[in-house]
């Protein structure tokens, strides 16, 4: 992966984390941690969609949707673990 691709992926992941934190009201951990969760969620979303054989589409919008869904799943799981 080129440096530009990595930077774009990190920006998309950070934006996805912010979106996921807003969607999952009360499940967020603040803007910076949500951005990190979004970056991790981007990888998780790509992995889960790949396992399921689902393709949202290519480009920035598809990556943002996939990353946001991955971040939502991660926030949900972390919220369950944090609750116990």
DRENPA-3360 file (N, C-alpha, C; in nm, 2 decimals, always signed):
BEGIN
1 = XXXXXXXX = +0.09/-0.12/+0.00/+0.00/+0.00/+0.00/+0.09/+0.12/+0.00 ~ +0.06/+0.22/-0.08/+0.13/+0.34/-0.09/+0.10/+0.43/+0.03 ~ +0.18/+0.53/+0.05/+0.16/+0.62/+0.16/+0.03/+0.69/+0.15 ~ +0.00/+0.73/+0.02/-0.13/+0.81/+0.00/-0.25/+0.72/+0.04 ~ -0.24/+0.59/+0.00/-0.35/+0.50/+0.02/-0.37/+0.48/+0.17 ~ -0.26/+0.47/+0.24/-0.26/+0.45/+0.39/-0.32/+0.58/+0.46 ~ -0.28/+0.69/+0.41/-0.34/+0.82/+0.47/-0.49/+0.83/+0.45 ~ -0.53/+0.80/+0.33/-0.67/+0.80/+0.30/-0.75/+0.70/+0.38;
9 = XXXXXXXX = -0.69/+0.58/+0.40/-0.76/+0.48/+0.48/-0.77/+0.52/+0.62 ~ -0.67/+0.59/+0.68/-0.67/+0.64/+0.81/-0.78/+0.75/+0.83 ~ -0.79/+0.84/+0.73/-0.89/+0.94/+0.73/-1.03/+0.89/+0.73 ~ -1.05/+0.79/+0.64/-1.18/+0.73/+0.63/-1.21/+0.66/+0.76 ~ -1.12/+0.59/+0.82/-1.14/+0.52/+0.94/-1.18/+0.61/+1.05 ~ -1.10/+0.73/+1.06/-1.13/+0.83/+1.16/-1.27/+0.89/+1.14 ~ -1.31/+0.92/+1.02/-1.44/+0.97/+0.99/-1.55/+0.87/+1.03 ~ -1.52/+0.74/+1.00/-1.62/+0.63/+1.03/-1.63/+0.62/+1.18;
17 = XXXXXXXX = -1.53/+0.63/+1.26/-1.53/+0.63/+1.40/-1.62/+0.74/+1.46 ~ -1.60/+0.86/+1.40/-1.68/+0.97/+1.45/-1.83/+0.95/+1.41 ~ -1.86/+0.90/+1.29/-1.99/+0.87/+1.26/-2.05/+0.76/+1.35 ~ -1.98/+0.66/+1.37/-2.03/+0.55/+1.46/-2.06/+0.60/+1.60 ~ -1.97/+0.68/+1.65/-1.99/+0.74/+1.78/-2.12/+0.82/+1.79 ~ -2.15/+0.89/+1.68/-2.28/+0.97/+1.68/-2.40/+0.88/+1.66 ~ -2.38/+0.77/+1.58/-2.49/+0.68/+1.56/-2.52/+0.60/+1.68 ~ -2.42/+0.56/+1.75/-2.44/+0.48/+1.87/-2.43/+0.57/+1.99;
25 = XXXXXXXX = -2.53/+0.65/+2.01/-2.53/+0.75/+2.12/-2.52/+0.68/+2.25 ~ -2.43/+0.73/+2.33/-2.41/+0.67/+2.47/-2.30/+0.56/+2.46 ~ -2.26/+0.52/+2.34/-2.17/+0.41/+2.33/-2.03/+0.46/+2.29 ~ -2.02/+0.59/+2.27/-1.89/+0.64/+2.23/-1.80/+0.67/+2.34 ~ -1.67/+0.69/+2.31/-1.57/+0.71/+2.42/-1.50/+0.84/+2.40 ~ -1.56/+0.94/+2.33/-1.49/+1.06/+2.30/-1.44/+1.06/+2.16 ~ -1.42/+1.18/+2.10/-1.38/+1.19/+1.96/-1.25/+1.12/+1.92 ~ -1.15/+1.13/+2.00/-1.02/+1.07/+1.97/-1.03/+0.92/+1.97;
33 = XXXXXXXX = -1.09/+0.86/+2.08/-1.10/+0.72/+2.09/-1.19/+0.66/+1.99 ~ -1.30/+0.73/+1.96/-1.39/+0.69/+1.85/-1.32/+0.69/+1.71 ~ -1.23/+0.78/+1.69/-1.15/+0.78/+1.57/-1.06/+0.65/+1.56 ~ -1.00/+0.62/+1.67/-0.92/+0.50/+1.68/-1.01/+0.37/+1.66 ~ -1.12/+0.37/+1.72/-1.22/+0.26/+1.70/-1.26/+0.25/+1.55 ~ -1.28/+0.37/+1.49/-1.31/+0.37/+1.35/-1.20/+0.31/+1.26 ~ -1.08/+0.34/+1.29/-0.97/+0.28/+1.21/-0.96/+0.13/+1.23 ~ -0.98/+0.08/+1.35/-0.99/-0.06/+1.38/-1.11/-0.12/+1.32;
41 = XXXXXXXX = -1.22/-0.05/+1.33/-1.35/-0.09/+1.27/-1.34/-0.10/+1.12 ~ -1.26/-0.02/+1.05/-1.25/-0.03/+0.91/-1.19/-0.16/+0.87 ~ -1.09/-0.21/+0.94/-1.04/-0.34/+0.92/-1.14/-0.45/+0.95 ~ -1.21/-0.43/+1.06/-1.31/-0.53/+1.10/-1.42/-0.54/+1.00 ~ -1.47/-0.42/+0.96/-1.58/-0.42/+0.86/-1.54/-0.49/+0.73 ~ -1.41/-0.46/+0.68/-1.36/-0.52/+0.56/-1.35/-0.67/+0.57 ~ -1.31/-0.71/+0.69/-1.30/-0.86/+0.72/-1.43/-0.92/+0.72 ~ -1.53/-0.86/+0.80/-1.66/-0.92/+0.81/-1.74/-0.93/+0.68;
49 = XXXXXXXX = -1.73/-0.82/+0.60/-1.79/-0.81/+0.47/-1.73/-0.91/+0.38 ~ -1.60/-0.93/+0.38/-1.53/-1.03/+0.30/-1.57/-1.17/+0.33 ~ -1.59/-1.20/+0.46/-1.63/-1.33/+0.51/-1.77/-1.36/+0.46 ~ -1.86/-1.26/+0.46/-2.00/-1.28/+0.42/-2.01/-1.27/+0.27 ~ -1.91/-1.23/+0.20/-1.91/-1.22/+0.05/-1.99/-1.10/+0.00 ~ -2.00/-1.00/+0.09/-2.08/-0.88/+0.06/-1.98/-0.77/+0.01 ~ -2.02/-0.70/-0.09/-1.94/-0.58/-0.14/-2.03/-0.46/-0.15 ~ -2.01/-0.36/-0.07/-2.08/-0.24/-0.07/-2.06/-0.16/-0.20;
57 = XXXXXXXX = -1.94/-0.17/-0.25/-1.90/-0.09/-0.37/-1.76/-0.05/-0.35 ~ -1.71/+0.01/-0.45/-1.57/+0.06/-0.45/-1.57/+0.21/-0.43 ~ -1.46/+0.26/-0.40/-1.44/+0.41/-0.38/-1.46/+0.45/-0.24 ~ -1.45/+0.58/-0.22/-1.45/+0.63/-0.09/-1.58/+0.61/-0.01 ~ -1.70/+0.62/-0.08/-1.83/+0.60/-0.02/-1.84/+0.46/+0.03 ~ -1.81/+0.36/-0.05/-1.82/+0.22/-0.01/-1.73/+0.19/+0.11 ~ -1.61/+0.25/+0.10/-1.51/+0.23/+0.22/-1.57/+0.29/+0.34 ~ -1.63/+0.41/+0.33/-1.68/+0.48/+0.45/-1.80/+0.40/+0.51;
65 = XXXXXXXX = -1.88/+0.35/+0.42/-2.00/+0.27/+0.47/-1.95/+0.14/+0.54 ~ -1.86/+0.07/+0.48/-1.80/-0.05/+0.54/-1.73/-0.02/+0.67 ~ -1.65/+0.09/+0.67/-1.58/+0.12/+0.79/-1.67/+0.17/+0.90 ~ -1.78/+0.24/+0.87/-1.87/+0.28/+0.97/-1.95/+0.16/+1.03 ~ -1.99/+0.07/+0.95/-2.05/-0.05/+1.00/-1.96/-0.13/+1.09 ~ -1.83/-0.14/+1.05/-1.74/-0.21/+1.13/-1.71/-0.14/+1.26 ~ -1.71/-0.01/+1.26/-1.69/+0.06/+1.39/-1.81/+0.05/+1.48 ~ -1.93/+0.05/+1.42/-2.06/+0.03/+1.50/-2.05/-0.10/+1.57;
73 = XXXXXXXX = -2.02/-0.21/+1.49/-2.01/-0.34/+1.55/-1.91/-0.34/+1.66 ~ -1.79/-0.28/+1.64/-1.69/-0.28/+1.74/-1.73/-0.20/+1.87 ~ -1.80/-0.09/+1.85/-1.85/-0.01/+1.96/-1.96/-0.09/+2.04 ~ -2.04/-0.16/+1.97/-2.14/-0.25/+2.03/-2.07/-0.36/+2.12 ~ -1.97/-0.42/+2.06/-1.91/-0.53/+2.14/-1.83/-0.47/+2.26 ~ -1.76/-0.36/+2.23/-1.69/-0.30/+2.35/-1.79/-0.25/+2.45 ~ -1.90/-0.20/+2.41/-2.01/-0.16/+2.51/-2.06/-0.28/+2.59 ~ -2.07/-0.39/+2.53/-2.12/-0.51/+2.60/-2.01/-0.56/+2.70;
81 = XXXX = -1.88/-0.56/+2.66/-1.78/-0.60/+2.75/-1.76/-0.50/+2.86 ~ -1.77/-0.37/+2.83/-1.76/-0.26/+2.93/-1.87/-0.27/+3.03 ~ -1.99/-0.31/+2.99/-2.10/-0.32/+3.08/-2.09/-0.43/+3.19 ~ -2.02/-0.53/+3.15/-2.00/-0.65/+3.25/-1.88/-0.62/+3.33;
% end
